[in-house]
Amino acid sequence: MNKIPTDKIRAMDMPVLDKVFAMEAGWVLDFSDLTFAVFFREELGVSIDDPRWSVQGGSKAKRLRYFLRHANRKTVLDTLETLWEYREASSMTHNYPELDDSVRVAFFRIIERLGGTPPTWHRSSTASAQSEITQIDETVASALAHSLLQVTELKPQPRGYAFEKFLKNMFDAYGLSARASFRLVGEQIDGSFVSGGDTYLLEARWTNSLVDAATLHAFNGKVQGKASWSRGLLVSYSGFSREGLIAFGRGNSVICMDGLDLHAVLSRRLDFATVLAMKVRRAAETGKPFVSVDDLNPMSGP
């Protein structure tokens, strides 16, 4: 009896991949033919329009299925991981079918079998472990809370820089690979970090007034000016105006946190990545870029 290869996509894997990438009707996620080709060319260096991938049909789903069964292992792994990142990021603006925990677990087992590493929150042994809350050390949490209090005592100009530094230190404490502020042509980015396999651009605001729609739209423009699946986190210590959030609308790429959220995370020693994932999920479900940590009830899991 021939041994089934473990470094290839198998026929039994395809129903899982069909669900993950919404391929049952011949589509692949929200891609058009043009954006599908651009995505593969720019992200993977692959011409998915090459006739050799259309042996079983020319729809996006049929081409992707054939590609996954016949490309080399590394290319297939890169494709699955990159498409997953895109699905997670674009889920804020597109109503994909909800995935059962069993489907997620099966998908990440495929990733592991091919030699990849699933997102850090995944535990293949049980789907329920996805909802675990990881508490940081009490000493670290207390030190971060104290440094945040010190920021409040500074004058406006140094306070802004100190707030950015505090956020970087907090992200580092949670193992989120934070990067300090950097400047691109014509714009300033306050930093970036990685959570759940996704890269977030950061905007930090500490002003006496509530953040308005203009600020939200400006930051959203920065985020959408990068990769099409980029996400942004705008942290406003003072919060956001109700009118601004309404005017900002839905279908954007920015998640919001305020000072009360930060204090809740630190005082209750919540896992920041879990809280952020819950905010992303609520934004995908409701279109609201800001839902407070208290309203999310993070102690019950995502």
TORKETI-23356 format. One record per residue: residue in three letters; x, y, z of N, C-alpha, C in turn. Coordinates in steps of 0.2 Angstrom, whole numbers, plus 5000, padded with zeros to 4 digits. Atoms other than C-alpha are relative to their C-alpha. Layout:
N
AlaXYZXYZXYZ
...
# end
This chain:
302
Met500449945000500050005000500450065000
Asn499649945000500750174995499950055006
Lys500149964994501050295009499850074997
Ile500349935002500050465007500550055002
Pro499549954998501350605006499750055004
Thr500249954995501350725020500250074998
Asp499749935002502150875011499650024994
Lys500449975005500750894998499350015002
Ile500749994999498950954998499649944997
Arg500350065001497850804998499350014998
Ala500749995001496050774991499650025006
Met500449994994495450765008500150075004
Asp499949944997496150935012499650064997
Met500349955004495151024998499450035003
Pro500649974997493451035007500250055006
Val499849954995494351125022500250074997
Leu499749945003495251245010499450044996
Asp500549975003493651275001499650055005
Lys500449964995492751335017500550065002
Val499649954997494251435023500150064995
Phe499949955006494451535006499450014996
Ala500749995003492551535002500049994993
Met499950025007492851434986499449964997
Glu500550055002491251334985499750024994
Ala500449985006490451444972500550024994
Gly499549995005492051464961500450065001
Trp499649944998492651624970500649985004
Val499550004995494151654981500050065004
Leu500149954996493751764995499650064996
Asp500349945004493351944988500350024994
Phe499649985005494551934974499650014993
Ser500250005007494151994956500549964996
Asp499550035004495051914942500750045000
Leu499549965000496152064941500450005007
Thr499749994993496552084960500349935002
Phe499750064999496851894961500649994996
Ala499450005003498151904948500550045003
Val499549954997498952054956500349975006
Phe499850034993498951974973500549944999
Phe499550065001499851814967500750034997
Arg499449985003501051914956500550045006
Glu499649964995501552044970500249975006
Glu499950034994501451934985500449945000
Leu499750075000502051764979500449994994
Gly499650005005502951804963499749944995
Val500350055005501751684953499550034995
Ser500549985005500751714937499449945001
Ile500550054999499151624942499550004994
Asp500450005006498451674925500449954995
Asp499650055005499751544917499549954998
Pro500450055002498751424907500149935003
Arg499950074997499551274916499649995006
Trp500550014994498451314931499350004999
Ser500750005002496851314921499849934997
Val500150075003496951124917499349985002
Gln500650024998495351094927499450054999
Gly500549955000494451254923500350075001
Gly499749935000494751444922499750045006
Ser500349964994493751504938500650015005
Lys499449994995494851574952500049945005
Ala500050064996494351424963500349944997
Lys499850065004494751294950500850014999
Arg499349995001496451374946500449995007
Leu499750004993496851394965500149925002
Arg499950074998496451214968500549964997
Tyr499550045004497551144954500750035002
Phe499349974998498951264959500249975007
Leu499950024994498851204977500249925000
Arg499850085000498951014972500649994996
His499550015005500351044959500650045001
Ala499449964999501551184965500449965006
Asn499550034995503051144976499850025007
Arg500250004993502851124995500150075003
Lys499849934997503651295000499550054997
Thr500549955003502551394987499349995002
Val500750024997500951304993500050035007
Leu500149984993501351345011500050085000
Asp500049935000501751525007499350034998
Thr500749985003500151534997499550005006
Leu500550014995499051465011500150055006
Glu499949964995499851575024499950074998
Thr500149935002499751735014499350014999
Leu500749995001497951705009499650005007
Trp500349994994497551675027500150075003
Glu499949944998498351835032499550054997
Tyr500549955004497251925018499349995003
Arg500750014998495651835024499950035007
Glu500149974993495951895042499950075000
Ala500049925001496352075037499450024997
Ser500649975004494952095024499349985003
Ser500650014996493652015036499750055003
Met500349944997493352185043499650034995
Thr500449965005492652245027499649954995
His500350055004491952085019499749955005
Asn500450054996490651965027500149934997
Tyr499950065002491451805024499649955005
Pro500350054995490551645031500449995006
Glu499650014994491051615049500349935000
Leu499750065000492251475051499949965007
Asp500150044994491851335064500749995003
Asp499450024997493251295076500349944997
Ser499750065003493451125068500350014994
Val499749985007493851205051500650035001
Arg499349964998495151325059500549955002
Val499550054997495951175068500349964994
Ala499850045006495951075052500550044995
Phe499549965004496751215042500750015003
Phe499349994997498151245054500349945001
Arg499750065001498451065054500449994994
Ile499750005006498751075036500650045000
Ile499449964999499951215039500649975003
Glu499550044996500851115052500349954996
Arg499850065004500950965041500550024994
Leu499649975005501751075027500750035002
Gly499449974997503051135039500050075002
Gly500249934998502251305043499950005008
Thr500249994993501851385060499450045000
Pro500749974999500051425064500150075004
Pro500049944995499651595073500149985007
Thr499850014993500251605091499549985004
Trp500550014996498551595098499749934999
His500350065001498151425090500349945004
Arg499750064997498351265099499649944997
Ser500450055004497951115088499749945004
Ser500250064996497650995102499250015002
Thr500749994998495951085106499850074998
Ala500249945003494951215098499850055006
Ser500249964994494351285115500650045002
Ala499449964997496151345119500150064996
Gln499949935004495951485106499750055005
Ser500349954996494951575120500350015006
Glu499649994994496251565133500250075001
Ile499749934998496751735142500749995003
Thr499450014997498551745145500250065004
Gln499849944996499051855160500750015000
Ile499349994999500651945160500250015007
Asp499749994993501751955176499750065003
Glu500349944996500952065189500550065001
Thr499549955000502652155191500050044994
Val499949975006502752195173499450054999
Ala500649965001500952255172500050065005
Ser500049944995501152365188500550054997
Ala499549955003502752445180499750034994
Leu500349975006501752475164499550055002
Ala500549954998500352555173500350065003
His499649944997501552665183500350044995
Ser499749965006502452725167499450044996
Leu500549965003500752765160499750065004
Leu500149954995500352865175500550064999
Gln499549955001501952955173499950054994
Val500149965006501553005155499550055001
Thr500649954999499953095161500350065004
Glu499849944996501053215172500550044995
Leu499649965004502053275157499750064996
Lys500349945005501853435146499849974994
Pro500350035007500953405129500549984996
Gln499650025005502453405118500449935002
Pro499650064999503553275127499549945002
Arg500550054999501953185132499849954994
Gly500250045006501553125114500649954999
Tyr499450045001503353055112500049945006
Ala500050044995503252975129499449945000
Phe500550045001501552895125500249954995
Glu499850055005502252815109500549955003
Lys499550044997503752745119499649955005
Phe500450054996502452675132499749954996
Leu500450055004501452585119500549954997
Lys499550045003503052515111500249955006
Asn499850054995503552445128499549955002
Met500650044999501852375131500049944995
Phe500050055005501852285115500649955000
Asp499450054999503552215118499949955006
Ala500250044994502952155135499649944998
Tyr500450055002501652055126500349964994
Gly499750045005502851985113499750024993
Leu500349985007502152085098500450034995
Ser499549985005503752125089499950084998
Ala500249935001503452315091500650034996
Arg499549965003504352435080499950085002
Ala500149934998504652625085499850044994
Ser500249965006504052765074500550014995
Phe499650005006504652785057499750054995
Arg500349955004504452915043500149974993
Leu500050015007503952875025500050074996
Val500049945004503953005011499350035001
Gly500649964999502653135016499549985006
Glu500550024995501953045031500449975006
Gln499650024994502452995049499549945003
Ile500350054997501952825056500349995007
Asp499850014993501952805075500349945002
Gly499750074998502552625075499649954997
Ser500450065002501952455071500249945004
Phe499950064996501752285079499749944996
Val500350065004501252105074499649975006
Ser500550044996499752015082499749954996
Gly500450055003499051855077500249994992
Gly499750005007500151855061499950064996
Asp500149945003499552025056500450065002
Thr499649944998500552185055499550065000
Tyr500549944999499652335062500550065000
Leu499649935000500252515059499650045006
Leu500249974993500052625075499950074999
Glu500149934999499352795077499950025008
Ala500149994993499552865095499850075001
Arg500249934999498553015101499950015007
Trp500249984994498553105117499950085000
Thr500349935000497553265116499550015005
Asn500549984995496353355127499349994997
Ser500750015003494953335114500049934997
Leu500150075003494153175107500250004993
Val499850015007494753115091499450004996
Asp500649995004493653165077500049964993
Ala500050045006493153095060500650014995
Ala499449995004494553185051500649975001
Thr499450044998495953105061499949934998
Leu500150075002495152935058500149994993
His500050005007494952965040500850004997
Ala499349995002496753025038500549945002
Phe499650064999497552875047499749944996
Asn500250055004496452755038500350014993
Gly499649995006497152835022500749975000
Lys499350034999498852795028500049924999
Val500050075000498452615031499849974993
Gln500250035006497552585015500450024994
Gly499549985005498952665006500649954999
Lys499550055000500052515010499749944997
Ala500250065003499652335006499250005001
Ser500850005000497752305003499749975006
Trp500350034994497552195019500350035006
Ser499849974994498452315031499550025005
Arg500449974995497752355047500350055004
Gly499849944996497852505059499750005006
Leu500349994994497652535077500150075002
Leu500049934997497252705083499950005007
Val500149994993497552735101499950075002
Ser500149934998496752895108499950005007
Tyr500050004992497052915127499350035002
Ser500649964998495553045128499449964997
Gly500650035003494452935117499850034993
Phe500349985007493352965101499350035001
Ser500649965000491953085098499449954997
Arg500550045003490252995095499950024993
Glu500149975006489953105080500649984995
Gly499450025004491753065073499949924998
Leu500050075002491452875074499449994995
Ile500650015005489752885065500250034994
Ala499849985006490452995052500649964996
Phe499550045003491952885050499749944996
Gly500450055004490752745045500349935001
Arg499850075000491052565041500449984995
Gly499750035006492052455030500750035000
Asn499349985000493752535035500549955003
Ser499450044998495452465041500350015006
Val499749974993495652545058499649975005
Ile500350024994495252475075500350055005
Cys499949954995495152595090500149985007
Met499950014993495752595108500050075003
Asp499949944997495652725121500349995007
Gly499650004994496452765138499749955005
Leu500350054995495152665148500149934998
Asp499950065002495452515137500749985002
Leu499350014998497352525141500049985008
His500150014992496952535160499749935001
Ala500450074999495752385159500549944998
Val499650055002497052285150500549985005
Leu499450014995498452315163499749995006
Ser500350014993497352325179499849935000
Arg500350075000496552155174500449954997
Arg499450045003498152085166499749964995
Leu500250045006497252035150500549994995
Asp499550005006498151975135499850054995
Phe500249955005498252115123499849974993
Ala500150035006498252005108499349984999
Thr500750035000496651925113499550065000
Val500449945000495852095117499950034993
Leu500049975006496352155100499649964995
Ala500450055004495651995091499350015001
Met500749994999494052025099499750074997
Lys500249945003493952205094499949994992
Val500050015007494352155076499449964998
Arg500650045002492952015076499450045001
Arg500649954999491752145083499950054995
Ala500149955005492152265070499849974993
Ala500250045005491952125057499249995000
Glu500750024999490252085064499550065000
Thr500449945000489552265067500250064996
Gly499749955004490652375057500250065004
Lys499849954995491052475073500850005001
Pro499250004999492952525074500150005007
Phe499950004993492752555092499549975005
Val500450034994492052445106500449995006
Ser499650004994492652465123500249935003
Val499850074997493552325132499549985005
Asp500650024995492152325146499449974996
Asp500650035004490852295132500249944997
Leu499850075004491852155124500049945005
Asn500050054995491952065141500549944998
Pro499450055002493651985137500149945005
Met499950054996493651875152499749944998
Ser500450065002492451755143500349984994
Gly499650035006493651735128499750034994
Pro500249975006493451795110499449964997
# end
